[in-house]
Amino acid sequence: MMKSAIRLATLALFSVALIASPPSGPAFAAGGGGDPPSATPPPPPPDNRSAPRSSSKSKKKPTKQSSADDAAFRQGYRAAHATIYERNDYAAAIEQLKALHRDDNASVANLIGYSYRKLGDYKLSQTWYERALKADPKHVLTWQYYGLWQIEQGNRDQASYHLGRIAAICGTGCEEYRSLAAALEKPPGTGLVY
């Protein structure tokens, strides 16, 4: 109940911040937490693809829209997010996320890793978490989820390292830090539900 209250308060603060912030650019979600979010789908993740290099010999080509501006990508990402956090259908979500063809996007790779972890495929989950961190070493939700993966594998020292990375990125007050810290406070062998 306390965890749900914290998540609701965090979601409320995030919503207020989104409403109050000027529309200077798109807002991006890190991928969502372990419990189902509110009915409002998350904003799409940022596009981590490299910009094409220009050549002085070639004519200037029109710039393609980034995935953050791509309505189909946003819709697909939100649908996969709902498949994970509202329906707990991790296999279907993996298919939806891979169909986006944005495996180099940290938020997409993180949700694929999360889905594999929830399905019990820890080896593939680890691969996807590492892919997400390669795409964005400061992707705080991946550090949290990968830290929970470490705890589930009995690697508490590694999970503590992940906790330190989260603190360096967003401080000790962010939800991702608090969640992983709470999981680390539980005795080893305690069943985690994340």
PyMOL commands that set and color helices and strands:
alter all, ss='L'
color gray80, all
select helices_A, chain A and resi 2-20+67-69+71-85+90-99+106-118+122-135+140-152+156-170+175-185
alter helices_A, ss='H'
color red, helices_A
deselect
rebuild
show_as cartoon
